[in-house]
Amino acid sequence: MKNVHDIIIRPIITESSMDQLAEKKYTFEVAKTANKVEIKKAIEEIFPGVKVDKVATMNMLGKIKRMGRSEGRRNNWKKAIVTLTESSKTIEFFEGLI
């Protein structure tokens, strides 16, 4: 079994993700091999009192970056947008950021 902290890597804090907090939608970077069921269980285990309604996942392509003449690519990664139920508690990590 995977560790929950190996599945949820970090929260994504951008302007658009902060706008979604009013709708109880939270954005995380997750492991590329994680599926929706694993992400849901990991969120509910890491944050007690939180009930997940649905999970939307996206595979994000790494950007092409240049350093002088040479060119490289950042790593590809996976993003998950987690929607909580209406009766669920909010995730306290994001409360001080609004």
C-alpha positions, 0 to 999 in steps of 0.5 A: 500500500502506498503512503498517503504523503507519497500520493499527495505531493503538494498543494497548488496555490495560484490565483485561479485555484484560490478563486475555487475555494469558495466552491470548496474545490482544492487543487493538489499536485499528486503522484503520476501513478495515483488514481482518483480513488487513491487520491480521495482516500489520501485527502480524507486521511490527511485532513480529518473531518473532510469528506470528498465528493469528487476528484478531477485529474489532469496530466500536465505537460512540462514546459520547454525551457531554454538556457542559452542555446541548449533546450530542456523540458521540465518534468510532466506532472499530474494535477487533481482538483478535489471537490468537498461535500457541502457538509464537509469541513474546509481544509484548514491549510488554505484558510490563512491564504485567502 
